[in-house]
Amino acid sequence: MEQEQILENTKEYVKNACMGETSGHDWWHIERVYQNAQKINETEQADSFLVGMIAYLHDLYDHKFFSGDLRKKLEETILLFDPNEKLSKEQKENIIHSCLNLGYANNILQKQELSIEGKIVQDADRLDALGAIAIARTFTYSGAKGRPMYLPEEKEQGVTPEEYQKNGSKSSIGHFYDKVLKVKEKMNTDTAKKLAEERHHFVEIYLQEFLDEWYGRK
């Protein structure tokens, strides 16, 4: 019961904090990641409480809009939900380490080993970077940052991992080649790999249609 209450308190806090976020990392993204993670965990059978906590907290202090001490902030936040410190040191470290290291940009060059719970949420987060939702999120983020839809001079194979960590491409379509089309191959679990196939194919179809229309081929 204590874990259920901690999880519910975490959910309400994150929902209130992220509901108005406009870059595609809003509450609904977090809720989708939570649902994706629970779906994956039906097969993986990891600790569902830890999966939920990591899912809810993974983007609360995303590097795109928070530049402080992430570990300290997460420690303080968890304490808000667990004032009597019922969570073990190992549980808290699992949550914090996973949140700090599951992001795509964070481990594109040097992958940190994650717990099974962290891997499940990482897969769930990456699933939300594929398919129809990914297309919408990409243009939403670009709109928030003032990026153009497409720049023909950008390479259609995307930038290098080093370049992506710095800035990446300057257009929405460029981002698909930088990241979205590469996500499928980075899934951890067999469940997520299967779910990623159809979403990846949908993005490929969309990009072909976009480029055909852009260059007047159809």
Backbone as a chain_set.jsonl record, in Angstrom:
{"seq": "MEQEQILENTKEYVKNACMGETSGHDWWHIERVYQNAQKINETEQADSFLVGMIAYLHDLYDHKFFSGDLRKKLEETILLFDPNEKLSKEQKENIIHSCLNLGYANNILQKQELSIEGKIVQDADRLDALGAIAIARTFTYSGAKGRPMYLPEEKEQGVTPEEYQKNGSKSSIGHFYDKVLKVKEKMNTDTAKKLAEERHHFVEIYLQEFLDEWYGRK", "coords": {"N": [[0.821, -1.209, 0.0], [1.966, 1.211, 0.75], [3.816, 1.645, -1.313], [2.084, 1.937, -3.471], [0.839, 4.336, -2.781], [3.001, 6.112, -2.786], [3.662, 5.994, -5.49], [1.321, 7.03, -6.635], [1.315, 9.608, -5.532], [3.619, 10.59, -6.716], [2.863, 10.538, -9.404], [0.791, 12.505, -9.454], [2.22, 14.797, -8.743], [4.091, 15.056, -10.84], [2.36, 15.26, -13.001], [1.065, 17.72, -12.512], [3.296, 19.387, -12.66], [4.199, 19.141, -15.294], [2.154, 19.465, -17.13], [1.684, 21.794, -18.685], [3.855, 21.959, -20.37], [5.505, 22.61, -23.458], [7.181, 21.477, -25.418], [6.948, 18.903, -26.32], [7.687, 17.192, -24.377], [5.837, 16.773, -22.414], [3.202, 16.199, -19.913], [1.567, 14.263, -21.14], [3.287, 12.863, -22.787], [4.851, 11.634, -20.799], [2.897, 10.077, -19.551], [2.251, 8.338, -21.678], [4.695, 7.005, -21.927], [4.737, 5.722, -19.46], [2.531, 3.961, -19.799], [3.426, 2.478, -22.03], [5.658, 1.273, -20.849], [4.495, -0.32, -18.862], [3.149, -2.101, -20.475], [5.266, -3.411, -21.796], [6.405, -4.557, -19.549], [4.608, -6.517, -18.858], [5.479, -8.748, -20.104], [8.218, -8.824, -19.411], [8.274, -8.831, -16.616], [9.453, -7.35, -14.46], [10.157, -5.252, -11.541], [7.266, -3.703, -10.96], [6.596, -1.387, -9.559], [9.007, 0.097, -9.432], [9.441, 0.404, -12.171], [7.26, 2.062, -12.756], [7.859, 4.366, -11.189], [10.279, 5.238, -12.328], [9.395, 5.755, -14.924], [7.567, 7.878, -14.507], [9.258, 9.863, -13.486], [11.291, 10.244, -15.329], [11.531, 12.322, -17.221], [11.128, 14.626, -15.867], [13.045, 16.463, -15.114], [14.333, 17.124, -17.536], [17.223, 17.538, -19.604], [16.917, 19.407, -21.566], [15.476, 21.498, -20.584], [16.318, 21.921, -17.998], [19.063, 22.747, -16.042], [20.426, 22.316, -13.711], [21.764, 20.551, -10.792], [21.11, 17.411, -11.429], [21.0, 14.91, -10.105], [20.884, 15.621, -7.378], [18.488, 17.075, -7.402], [16.63, 15.1, -8.096], [16.894, 13.399, -5.893], [15.903, 15.063, -3.863], [13.296, 15.383, -4.788], [12.217, 12.769, -4.749], [12.213, 12.382, -2.012], [10.127, 14.022, -1.286], [7.902, 12.483, -1.907], [8.33, 10.283, -0.416], [8.552, 10.756, 2.484], [8.949, 9.431, 4.887], [10.922, 7.76, 4.31], [10.685, 5.072, 3.289], [11.515, 3.721, 1.086], [14.201, 1.723, -0.039], [17.79, 2.198, -0.045], [18.857, 1.041, -2.321], [16.646, 0.916, -4.018], [16.072, 3.65, -4.423], [18.458, 4.457, -5.634], [18.371, 2.973, -7.98], [16.153, 4.154, -9.277], [17.076, 6.835, -9.57], [19.564, 6.563, -10.959], [18.643, 5.37, -13.312], [16.92, 7.367, -14.352], [18.789, 9.361, -14.847], [20.29, 8.298, -16.887], [18.889, 7.055, -18.996], [18.043, 8.523, -21.185], [18.138, 9.303, -24.704], [20.118, 11.038, -25.84], [21.879, 11.148, -23.713], [23.268, 8.734, -23.56], [24.237, 8.137, -26.061], [26.845, 8.006, -26.96], [28.384, 6.893, -24.859], [27.234, 4.306, -23.352], [25.476, 3.794, -20.415], [25.16, 1.154, -18.095], [22.023, -0.178, -17.355], [19.446, -1.025, -14.965], [17.039, -3.746, -15.197], [14.551, -2.596, -14.944], [15.127, 0.062, -15.637], [15.898, -0.347, -18.302], [13.507, -1.179, -19.439], [11.898, 1.133, -19.211], [13.464, 2.833, -20.714], [13.171, 1.66, -23.245], [10.409, 2.087, -23.509], [10.287, 4.873, -23.568], [11.697, 5.325, -25.914], [10.008, 4.133, -27.739], [8.054, 6.048, -27.863], [9.301, 7.83, -29.397], [8.99, 7.063, -31.923], [6.98, 6.351, -34.833], [3.603, 7.617, -35.457], [3.156, 9.368, -33.322], [5.751, 10.246, -32.83], [6.278, 11.763, -35.105], [4.484, 13.892, -34.756], [5.492, 14.908, -32.322], [8.056, 15.698, -33.049], [7.64, 17.862, -34.822], [6.26, 19.518, -33.104], [8.215, 20.107, -31.164], [10.101, 21.367, -32.804], [8.635, 23.588, -33.598], [8.426, 24.909, -31.148], [11.037, 25.619, -30.825], [11.589, 27.163, -33.005], [12.524, 26.019, -35.384], [12.996, 25.241, -38.886], [10.888, 23.294, -41.185], [12.299, 21.743, -43.081], [15.526, 21.476, -44.499], [17.06, 21.401, -47.452], [19.813, 21.131, -47.828], [20.796, 19.624, -45.775], [22.156, 16.494, -44.667], [20.771, 13.351, -45.589], [21.379, 11.093, -44.197], [21.753, 11.753, -41.676], [23.362, 13.261, -38.753], [26.573, 12.722, -37.121], [27.053, 10.792, -34.055], [28.534, 12.383, -32.263], [28.095, 14.962, -33.275], [25.352, 15.052, -32.917], [25.07, 15.098, -30.144], [25.97, 17.629, -29.628], [24.413, 19.589, -31.181], [22.944, 18.665, -33.426], [20.925, 18.21, -36.409], [19.398, 21.045, -38.1], [16.76, 21.163, -38.781], [13.327, 19.922, -38.782], [12.895, 17.593, -40.384], [15.511, 16.782, -40.662], [16.018, 15.857, -38.081], [14.718, 13.418, -38.016], [16.443, 11.775, -39.422], [18.695, 12.037, -37.889], [17.996, 10.856, -35.425], [15.341, 9.524, -35.105], [15.004, 7.452, -37.056], [16.962, 5.781, -36.21], [16.333, 4.728, -33.814], [14.953, 2.28, -33.591], [16.828, 0.213, -33.702], [17.992, 0.312, -31.26], [16.627, -0.762, -29.157], [16.068, -2.551, -26.088], [14.587, -4.789, -25.086], [12.909, -7.769, -26.268], [10.177, -7.497, -26.613], [9.802, -4.711, -27.0], [11.272, -4.405, -29.328], [9.702, -5.699, -31.203], [7.376, -4.125, -31.123], [8.425, -1.782, -32.108], [8.891, -2.143, -34.822], [6.642, -1.72, -36.613], [6.07, 0.961, -36.095], [8.434, 2.198, -36.895], [8.402, 1.625, -39.639], [6.183, 3.119, -40.428], [7.161, 5.733, -40.115], [9.141, 5.747, -42.087], [7.542, 5.577, -44.395], [6.168, 8.0, -44.178], [8.277, 9.9, -44.415], [9.16, 9.412, -47.033], [6.899, 10.183, -48.471], [6.778, 12.899, -47.732], [9.18, 13.936, -48.84], [8.776, 13.341, -51.539], [6.596, 15.002, -52.092], [7.735, 17.469, -51.482], [9.721, 17.809, -53.427], [8.197, 17.761, -55.697], [7.616, 15.32, -56.917], [5.327, 13.922, -57.015]], "CA": [[0.0, 0.0, 0.0], [2.85, 2.382, 0.798], [4.358, 1.857, -2.651], [0.999, 2.454, -4.314], [0.63, 5.742, -2.439], [4.173, 6.848, -3.279], [3.53, 6.078, -6.943], [0.215, 7.937, -6.927], [1.78, 10.964, -5.201], [4.587, 10.947, -7.762], [2.089, 10.805, -10.616], [0.092, 13.781, -9.34], [3.226, 15.872, -8.735], [4.645, 15.195, -12.193], [1.27, 15.734, -13.861], [0.907, 19.16, -12.273], [4.521, 20.093, -13.063], [4.511, 19.027, -16.72], [0.971, 19.557, -17.976], [1.737, 22.912, -19.624], [5.11, 21.961, -21.126], [5.123, 22.714, -24.878], [8.213, 21.017, -26.345], [6.771, 17.486, -26.613], [8.088, 16.432, -23.196], [4.787, 17.159, -21.479], [2.621, 15.131, -19.109], [1.02, 13.181, -21.953], [4.44, 12.035, -23.16], [5.204, 10.827, -19.631], [1.837, 9.083, -19.374], [2.426, 7.317, -22.721], [5.863, 6.204, -21.559], [4.293, 4.849, -18.366], [1.696, 2.904, -20.364], [4.302, 1.619, -22.83], [6.514, 0.512, -19.933], [3.682, -1.366, -18.23], [2.875, -3.1, -21.511], [6.492, -4.198, -21.951], [6.648, -5.295, -18.317], [3.741, -7.687, -18.809], [6.328, -9.862, -20.533], [9.511, -8.827, -18.727], [8.028, -9.172, -15.206], [10.361, -6.653, -13.531], [9.474, -4.611, -10.425], [6.347, -2.752, -11.582], [6.661, -0.118, -8.828], [10.187, 0.823, -9.9], [9.162, 0.776, -13.561], [6.371, 3.22, -12.714], [8.566, 5.528, -10.661], [11.241, 5.7, -13.336], [8.623, 6.318, -16.035], [7.007, 9.173, -14.129], [10.292, 10.857, -13.171], [12.405, 10.236, -16.278], [11.65, 13.581, -17.981], [10.726, 15.76, -15.028], [14.132, 17.446, -15.163], [15.041, 16.874, -18.792], [18.341, 18.469, -19.83], [16.517, 20.453, -22.516], [14.932, 22.668, -19.877], [16.825, 22.002, -16.629], [20.526, 22.699, -16.121], [20.99, 22.221, -12.368], [22.285, 19.267, -10.339], [19.987, 16.501, -11.637], [20.961, 13.892, -9.05], [20.401, 16.249, -6.145], [17.081, 17.434, -7.576], [15.851, 13.87, -8.042], [16.914, 12.953, -4.495], [14.981, 15.934, -3.128], [11.941, 15.127, -5.256], [11.787, 11.47, -4.218], [11.964, 12.573, -0.584], [8.787, 14.614, -1.159], [6.913, 11.417, -2.011], [8.694, 9.244, 0.546], [9.114, 11.498, 3.621], [9.326, 8.504, 5.957], [12.039, 6.986, 3.75], [10.372, 3.646, 3.229], [12.257, 3.13, -0.021], [15.573, 1.352, 0.311], [18.855, 2.907, -0.755], [18.986, 0.414, -3.633], [15.502, 1.339, -4.835], [16.261, 5.058, -4.798], [19.573, 4.551, -6.581], [17.873, 2.429, -9.248], [15.32, 5.197, -9.884], [17.886, 8.003, -9.93], [20.528, 6.188, -12.004], [17.893, 5.153, -14.552], [16.468, 8.67, -14.866], [19.944, 10.13, -15.309], [21.038, 7.664, -17.969], [18.124, 6.361, -20.035], [17.779, 9.403, -22.32], [18.86, 8.982, -25.945], [21.326, 11.859, -25.988], [22.794, 10.91, -22.599], [24.107, 7.539, -23.719], [24.465, 7.845, -27.471], [28.254, 7.69, -27.148], [28.848, 6.024, -23.788], [26.022, 3.751, -22.76], [25.548, 3.364, -19.023], [24.367, -0.046, -17.839], [20.794, 0.098, -16.618], [18.703, -2.147, -14.411], [15.983, -4.186, -16.101], [13.492, -1.576, -14.895], [15.601, 1.184, -16.433], [15.869, -0.73, -19.713], [12.107, -1.201, -19.863], [11.446, 2.517, -19.397], [14.215, 3.353, -21.856], [12.462, 1.177, -24.432], [9.111, 2.765, -23.569], [10.572, 6.245, -23.98], [12.099, 5.295, -27.316], [8.816, 3.852, -28.545], [7.346, 7.317, -28.056], [10.083, 8.582, -30.384], [8.751, 6.378, -33.189], [5.602, 6.289, -35.282], [2.815, 8.83, -35.659], [3.41, 10.274, -32.204], [7.081, 10.835, -33.024], [6.164, 12.803, -36.127], [3.848, 15.04, -34.117], [6.394, 15.47, -31.311], [9.188, 16.346, -33.721], [7.224, 19.174, -35.315], [5.928, 20.324, -31.936], [9.476, 20.591, -30.591], [10.694, 22.321, -33.744], [7.867, 24.824, -33.507], [8.795, 25.575, -29.9], [12.415, 26.118, -30.958], [11.711, 27.986, -34.197], [13.268, 25.341, -36.441], [12.234, 25.032, -40.123], [10.493, 21.912, -41.46], [13.267, 20.977, -43.872], [16.607, 22.183, -45.168], [17.559, 20.437, -48.439], [21.266, 20.927, -47.772], [21.164, 18.689, -44.715], [22.374, 15.125, -45.123], [19.652, 12.481, -45.257], [21.817, 9.991, -43.338], [21.838, 12.276, -40.318], [24.663, 13.685, -38.255], [27.288, 11.739, -36.313], [26.686, 10.857, -32.633], [29.194, 13.539, -31.653], [27.378, 16.155, -33.716], [24.015, 15.04, -32.328], [25.172, 15.525, -28.746], [26.174, 19.08, -29.577], [23.233, 20.306, -31.66], [22.161, 17.907, -34.392], [20.449, 18.944, -37.583], [18.689, 22.294, -37.791], [15.373, 21.108, -39.258], [12.52, 18.79, -38.312], [13.173, 16.392, -41.173], [16.863, 16.362, -40.302], [15.963, 15.119, -36.824], [14.32, 12.033, -38.288], [17.637, 11.033, -39.833], [19.628, 12.068, -36.752], [17.574, 10.027, -34.29], [14.12, 8.706, -35.158], [15.219, 6.238, -37.848], [17.991, 4.961, -35.56], [15.831, 4.27, -32.512], [14.519, 0.875, -33.652], [17.954, -0.693, -33.47], [18.547, 0.53, -29.924], [15.731, -1.315, -28.145], [16.677, -3.553, -25.213], [13.765, -5.981, -24.895], [12.293, -8.338, -27.467], [8.831, -6.92, -26.733], [9.916, -3.376, -27.596], [11.768, -4.557, -30.697], [8.543, -6.04, -32.041], [6.504, -2.948, -31.194], [9.11, -0.719, -32.85], [8.937, -2.427, -36.257], [5.566, -1.055, -37.347], [6.219, 2.415, -35.94], [9.565, 2.59, -37.742], [7.949, 1.555, -41.029], [5.285, 4.26, -40.644], [8.001, 6.925, -40.279], [9.764, 5.642, -43.414], [6.516, 5.924, -45.388], [5.914, 9.438, -44.067], [9.409, 10.662, -44.953], [9.152, 9.282, -48.485], [5.803, 11.025, -48.947], [7.167, 14.299, -47.528], [10.206, 14.315, -49.818], [8.16, 13.308, -52.869], [5.797, 16.207, -52.248], [8.629, 18.645, -51.435], [10.436, 17.941, -54.709], [7.243, 17.701, -56.811], [7.686, 14.037, -57.615], [3.985, 13.331, -57.093]], "C": [[0.857, 1.261, 0.0], [3.422, 2.681, -0.583], [3.302, 2.425, -3.589], [0.771, 3.94, -4.051], [1.779, 6.607, -2.927], [4.062, 7.043, -4.791], [2.431, 7.06, -7.336], [0.608, 9.386, -6.645], [2.761, 11.478, -6.252], [3.851, 11.333, -9.04], [1.44, 12.185, -10.563], [1.067, 14.957, -9.377], [3.742, 16.125, -10.147], [3.582, 15.724, -13.148], [1.084, 17.239, -13.727], [2.103, 19.957, -12.779], [4.692, 20.163, -14.578], [3.331, 19.254, -17.66], [1.079, 20.668, -19.024], [3.001, 22.969, -20.461], [4.804, 21.844, -22.616], [6.156, 22.187, -25.869], [8.044, 19.551, -26.736], [7.212, 16.596, -25.474], [7.1, 16.724, -22.058], [4.26, 15.95, -20.696], [2.141, 13.964, -19.972], [2.115, 12.294, -22.512], [4.789, 11.098, -22.008], [4.166, 9.735, -19.397], [1.938, 7.979, -20.428], [3.607, 6.417, -22.408], [5.499, 5.238, -20.44], [3.482, 3.676, -18.918], [2.509, 1.94, -21.221], [5.137, 0.706, -21.938], [5.734, -0.612, -19.262], [3.361, -2.474, -19.233], [4.085, -4.006, -21.717], [6.702, -5.093, -20.732], [5.701, -6.469, -18.124], [4.509, -8.936, -19.218], [7.584, -9.962, -19.694], [9.406, -9.165, -17.238], [9.085, -8.607, -14.257], [9.527, -6.04, -12.408], [8.579, -3.493, -10.969], [6.35, -1.394, -10.875], [7.844, 0.708, -9.319], [10.028, 1.252, -11.352], [8.292, 2.028, -13.597], [7.06, 4.477, -12.24], [9.541, 6.105, -11.685], [10.505, 6.359, -14.502], [8.106, 7.711, -15.689], [8.08, 10.248, -13.954], [11.318, 11.065, -14.281], [12.6, 11.553, -17.021], [11.313, 14.811, -17.154], [11.772, 16.871, -15.065], [14.991, 17.189, -16.403], [16.089, 17.954, -19.044], [17.978, 19.599, -20.788], [15.978, 21.692, -21.811], [15.334, 22.736, -18.408], [18.335, 21.819, -16.665], [21.197, 22.606, -14.748], [21.568, 20.839, -12.08], [21.14, 18.255, -10.385], [19.871, 15.459, -10.532], [20.389, 14.472, -7.762], [18.915, 16.569, -6.24], [16.191, 16.204, -7.502], [15.782, 13.324, -6.615], [15.916, 13.753, -3.667], [13.528, 15.642, -3.501], [11.401, 13.812, -4.707], [11.448, 11.583, -2.736], [10.59, 13.211, -0.332], [7.711, 13.535, -1.117], [7.135, 10.325, -0.968], [9.309, 9.881, 1.794], [9.55, 10.606, 4.779], [10.433, 7.545, 5.538], [11.816, 5.482, 3.85], [11.117, 2.949, 2.087], [13.682, 2.837, 0.412], [16.572, 2.187, -0.486], [18.988, 2.372, -2.172], [17.851, 0.833, -4.558], [15.685, 2.774, -5.323], [17.384, 5.208, -5.821], [19.165, 4.025, -7.956], [17.064, 3.497, -9.987], [16.18, 6.343, -10.407], [18.846, 7.683, -11.067], [19.818, 5.996, -13.346], [17.462, 6.472, -15.171], [17.631, 9.481, -15.441], [20.536, 9.585, -16.605], [20.215, 7.001, -19.068], [17.854, 7.207, -21.265], [18.659, 9.093, -23.52], [20.172, 9.73, -26.047], [22.352, 11.546, -24.904], [23.736, 9.74, -22.84], [24.365, 7.164, -25.17], [25.925, 7.461, -27.747], [28.759, 6.69, -26.116], [27.641, 5.502, -23.014], [26.283, 3.287, -21.335], [24.665, 2.124, -18.842], [23.172, 0.3, -16.961], [20.243, -1.186, -16.007], [17.648, -2.591, -15.42], [14.833, -3.193, -16.11], [13.867, -0.361, -15.73], [15.549, 0.889, -17.924], [14.45, -0.737, -20.256], [11.602, 0.212, -20.125], [12.2, 3.177, -20.552], [13.552, 2.928, -23.161], [11.132, 1.901, -24.61], [9.263, 4.203, -24.04], [10.922, 6.288, -25.46], [10.936, 4.927, -28.236], [8.031, 5.124, -28.812], [8.106, 8.241, -28.992], [9.997, 7.908, -31.745], [7.275, 6.492, -33.559], [4.927, 7.642, -35.426], [3.049, 9.848, -34.556], [4.755, 10.974, -32.383], [7.052, 11.952, -34.049], [5.568, 14.066, -35.518], [4.789, 15.709, -33.121], [7.559, 16.223, -31.947], [8.799, 17.742, -34.199], [6.796, 20.091, -34.178], [7.189, 20.932, -31.33], [10.117, 21.633, -31.502], [9.955, 23.651, -33.717], [8.233, 25.613, -32.269], [10.174, 26.217, -30.001], [12.631, 26.973, -32.199], [12.516, 27.344, -35.315], [12.398, 25.159, -37.681], [11.862, 23.563, -40.306], [11.638, 21.119, -42.081], [14.302, 21.918, -44.468], [17.255, 21.208, -46.147], [19.057, 20.172, -48.355], [21.692, 19.948, -46.687], [21.253, 17.262, -45.25], [21.225, 14.224, -44.682], [20.087, 11.217, -44.512], [21.977, 10.449, -41.898], [23.245, 12.653, -39.925], [25.318, 12.55, -37.471], [26.806, 11.826, -34.859], [27.299, 12.057, -31.927], [28.471, 14.83, -32.006], [25.987, 16.224, -33.089], [24.049, 15.513, -30.882], [25.337, 17.035, -28.629], [24.894, 19.823, -29.97], [22.334, 19.457, -32.556], [21.756, 18.767, -35.571], [19.589, 20.131, -37.161], [17.232, 22.287, -38.25], [14.647, 19.901, -38.67], [12.855, 17.509, -39.067], [14.581, 15.879, -40.877], [16.885, 15.525, -39.034], [15.56, 13.666, -37.035], [15.537, 11.182, -38.657], [18.691, 11.002, -38.722], [19.288, 11.0, -35.726], [16.464, 9.041, -34.605], [14.334, 7.403, -35.909], [16.276, 5.318, -37.23], [17.507, 4.318, -34.261], [15.506, 2.776, -32.51], [15.63, -0.093, -33.279], [18.521, -0.585, -32.063], [17.63, 0.017, -28.803], [16.437, -2.42, -27.349], [15.906, -4.87, -25.2], [13.16, -6.465, -26.201], [10.901, -7.756, -27.697], [8.881, -5.573, -27.433], [10.404, -3.458, -29.04], [10.624, -4.868, -31.653], [7.618, -4.836, -32.212], [7.109, -1.851, -32.073], [9.031, -0.907, -34.36], [7.889, -1.64, -37.036], [5.684, 0.456, -37.265], [7.342, 2.939, -36.836], [9.132, 2.635, -39.213], [7.04, 2.733, -41.366], [6.086, 5.539, -40.881], [8.668, 6.906, -41.652], [8.782, 6.041, -44.513], [6.262, 7.431, -45.38], [7.033, 10.254, -44.711], [9.448, 10.588, -46.476], [8.076, 10.169, -49.092], [6.173, 12.502, -48.847], [8.146, 14.743, -48.613], [9.657, 14.297, -51.245], [7.34, 14.57, -53.113], [6.688, 17.447, -52.3], [9.274, 18.886, -52.796], [9.523, 17.77, -55.922], [7.284, 16.421, -57.575], [6.32, 13.361, -57.731], [2.947, 14.372, -56.711]], "O": [[0.529, 2.25, -0.656], [3.504, 3.843, -0.981], [3.596, 3.295, -4.407], [0.537, 4.711, -4.982], [1.56, 7.711, -3.424], [4.335, 8.127, -5.306], [2.602, 7.839, -8.275], [0.279, 10.286, -7.418], [2.733, 12.651, -6.626], [4.179, 12.333, -9.678], [1.531, 12.95, -11.523], [0.771, 15.993, -9.973], [3.82, 17.269, -10.594], [3.88, 16.549, -14.012], [0.959, 17.945, -14.728], [1.944, 21.074, -13.27], [5.259, 21.125, -15.096], [3.508, 19.236, -18.878], [0.607, 20.493, -20.147], [3.204, 23.936, -21.195], [3.934, 21.064, -23.004], [6.017, 22.432, -27.067], [8.908, 18.999, -27.419], [7.126, 15.372, -25.578], [7.488, 16.896, -20.903], [4.787, 14.842, -20.797], [2.289, 12.805, -19.585], [1.903, 11.096, -22.695], [4.998, 9.903, -22.218], [4.516, 8.598, -19.081], [1.733, 6.807, -20.111], [3.534, 5.203, -22.599], [5.901, 4.074, -20.462], [3.719, 2.527, -18.547], [2.312, 0.727, -21.152], [5.305, -0.478, -22.228], [6.243, -1.723, -19.109], [3.308, -3.649, -18.87], [3.945, -5.227, -21.801], [7.124, -6.242, -20.862], [5.972, -7.34, -17.297], [4.23, -10.037, -18.743], [7.982, -11.059, -19.303], [10.341, -9.722, -16.661], [9.555, -9.304, -13.358], [8.322, -6.281, -12.33], [9.08, -2.451, -11.392], [6.131, -0.365, -11.513], [7.693, 1.898, -9.594], [10.438, 2.353, -11.721], [8.551, 2.948, -14.374], [6.87, 5.545, -12.821], [9.61, 7.32, -11.876], [10.936, 7.395, -15.008], [8.203, 8.626, -16.507], [7.835, 11.419, -14.245], [12.14, 11.976, -14.186], [13.722, 11.874, -17.414], [11.223, 15.916, -17.689], [11.441, 18.057, -15.05], [16.211, 17.055, -16.317], [15.877, 19.127, -18.739], [18.65, 20.63, -20.82], [16.013, 22.795, -22.358], [14.761, 23.516, -17.648], [18.835, 20.855, -17.244], [22.408, 22.797, -14.639], [21.829, 20.058, -12.994], [20.295, 18.235, -9.49], [18.769, 15.158, -10.073], [19.512, 13.875, -7.137], [18.167, 16.364, -5.284], [15.113, 16.254, -6.91], [14.735, 12.844, -6.181], [15.171, 13.189, -2.865], [12.643, 15.652, -2.646], [10.259, 13.747, -4.251], [10.504, 10.952, -2.261], [9.968, 12.971, 0.704], [6.73, 13.654, -0.384], [6.232, 9.54, -0.678], [10.455, 9.588, 2.134], [10.42, 10.984, 5.563], [10.829, 6.652, 6.287], [12.625, 4.738, 4.404], [11.322, 1.736, 2.121], [14.292, 3.616, 1.145], [16.215, 2.806, -1.488], [19.204, 3.134, -3.114], [18.07, 1.075, -5.745], [15.475, 3.069, -6.5], [17.274, 5.993, -6.763], [19.573, 4.576, -8.979], [17.265, 3.717, -11.182], [16.028, 6.768, -11.552], [18.939, 8.44, -12.033], [20.327, 6.409, -14.388], [17.617, 6.678, -16.375], [17.458, 10.207, -16.42], [21.205, 10.312, -17.339], [20.792, 6.433, -19.995], [17.469, 6.665, -22.301], [19.802, 8.666, -23.361], [21.216, 9.134, -26.308], [23.556, 11.662, -25.136], [24.876, 9.754, -22.377], [24.674, 6.012, -25.475], [26.204, 6.683, -28.659], [29.478, 5.75, -26.455], [27.105, 6.178, -22.136], [27.189, 2.494, -21.08], [23.557, 2.06, -19.374], [23.307, 0.989, -15.949], [20.537, -2.287, -16.472], [17.392, -1.886, -16.396], [14.21, -2.966, -17.147], [13.03, 0.185, -16.448], [15.2, 1.759, -18.723], [14.216, -0.347, -21.4], [10.954, 0.464, -21.14], [11.632, 3.988, -21.282], [13.39, 3.737, -24.075], [10.769, 2.282, -25.723], [8.452, 4.692, -24.827], [10.488, 7.19, -26.178], [10.89, 5.366, -29.385], [7.411, 5.265, -29.867], [7.616, 9.314, -29.342], [10.83, 8.151, -32.618], [6.425, 6.704, -32.694], [5.588, 8.677, -35.506], [3.131, 11.048, -34.817], [4.875, 12.169, -32.113], [7.722, 12.972, -33.885], [6.073, 15.168, -35.73], [4.876, 16.936, -33.077], [7.992, 17.258, -31.442], [9.548, 18.698, -34.001], [6.95, 21.309, -34.273], [7.229, 22.123, -31.022], [10.616, 22.656, -31.033], [10.571, 24.714, -33.803], [8.341, 26.838, -32.317], [10.45, 27.226, -29.353], [13.739, 27.459, -32.426], [13.13, 28.05, -36.115], [11.192, 24.946, -37.558], [12.445, 22.688, -39.666], [11.922, 19.99, -41.68], [13.976, 23.027, -44.89], [17.935, 20.275, -45.718], [19.524, 19.109, -48.765], [22.835, 19.491, -46.683], [20.522, 16.878, -46.164], [20.758, 14.313, -43.547], [19.255, 10.358, -44.224], [22.293, 9.656, -41.011], [24.201, 12.403, -40.659], [24.682, 11.534, -37.192], [26.21, 12.832, -34.471], [26.653, 12.68, -31.084], [28.26, 15.688, -31.149], [25.497, 17.306, -32.768], [23.162, 16.246, -30.444], [24.897, 17.644, -27.654], [24.356, 20.597, -29.178], [21.109, 19.523, -32.456], [22.193, 19.909, -35.707], [19.118, 20.21, -36.027], [16.541, 23.298, -38.122], [15.268, 18.984, -38.133], [13.071, 16.461, -38.458], [14.809, 14.669, -40.846], [17.677, 14.589, -38.918], [16.013, 12.782, -36.307], [15.644, 10.023, -38.257], [19.478, 10.06, -38.628], [20.175, 10.317, -35.214], [16.628, 7.84, -34.392], [13.891, 6.35, -35.45], [16.458, 4.191, -37.691], [18.189, 3.471, -33.684], [15.763, 2.088, -31.522], [15.389, -1.102, -32.616], [19.443, -1.322, -31.712], [17.844, 0.334, -27.633], [17.292, -3.13, -27.877], [16.503, -5.942, -25.291], [12.926, -5.682, -27.122], [10.493, -7.546, -28.839], [8.102, -5.314, -28.351], [9.987, -2.661, -29.88], [10.585, -4.362, -32.775], [7.137, -4.564, -33.312], [6.382, -1.084, -32.705], [9.098, 0.071, -35.105], [8.217, -0.967, -38.013], [5.43, 1.157, -38.245], [7.212, 3.994, -37.457], [9.463, 3.575, -39.936], [7.116, 3.284, -42.464], [5.736, 6.339, -41.748], [8.751, 7.942, -42.311], [9.144, 6.755, -45.448], [6.155, 8.059, -46.433], [6.767, 11.19, -45.466], [9.737, 11.584, -47.14], [8.306, 10.831, -50.104], [5.913, 13.272, -49.771], [7.968, 15.793, -49.23], [10.026, 15.137, -52.065], [7.378, 15.142, -54.203], [6.427, 18.369, -53.073], [9.364, 20.023, -53.26], [10.005, 17.648, -57.048], [7.014, 16.414, -58.777], [6.162, 12.367, -58.44], [1.751, 14.08, -56.712]]}, "num_chains": 1, "name": "protein.A"}
